[in-house]
């Protein structure tokens, strides 16, 4: 049974209401990441070159895409 086009929303959050848990988790993660960034350089130096490259590649995947990257595809 599917909803018909134009049906009224029933229950749940109002449109635009932020997800409280997501907001709290982001704040916690920001703090953890900020603490880890202070020691990242030292930790990378302790790794073998192959492991260092693997970590670097994984960290690059976390970076947001820029406008220029979209046009290069």
N, C-alpha and C positions, 0 to 999 in steps of 0.2 A: 504494500500500500504506500504510494508516494503522495507527497503534497502537491496540490494543484497550484498552478501559477497564481500569484497574488494572494496567497493564504496569509492569515494573520499569525504573527509570532506568538507562541504561548510559552510562558515561563522563561527561566534563565535570566542572564544579565541584560540590562538595557544596552542598546547599541552605543558603543564608545566607552563603556565602563571598563577601566583597566583590570587585568587579572592580578589580584593582590599577591598571590603566591609567586607568579612570574616576576613581579617587581621586587619582591623580597629576595628571591633567589639571585636575581641579577646583582643586587647590592652586595650580597654575600660573596658572589663570584668575583665581583670587581675588587673587593678587598683581598681575596686570596690571590688573584692575578697580580695585583699591585705589589704584594709582599714577595711573590715569586720572581717578579721582574727584577727586583733588586739584586738577586743572586744568580740570575740566568746566565750572565757572562761567565762567571766562575764555574758554574755547573757545566756549561758547554765546553770549556777548556779541559775539563776532567774526562770528557768522553773521547773515545777513539774517533778518528776522522770519519769513518763510515757512519757511526752512530750519530755524530754531530750533524752530518749532512742529512740524515734521515729526520732528525728533530727539526732542522731548519726547514726542510720541505713541508713537514706537517704544520709548522708555525705559519708558513707562507699561505697555506690553505685557509687559515683563519682570517686573513686580511680581507677587508671588503674590496670588491672589484671597483676600479676607478672608471671614469668615463672613457679614458683612452683605451683601456683594456677591452671595452665593449666594441669599439670601432675596429680593433685589430682582428677580430674574428672573421 
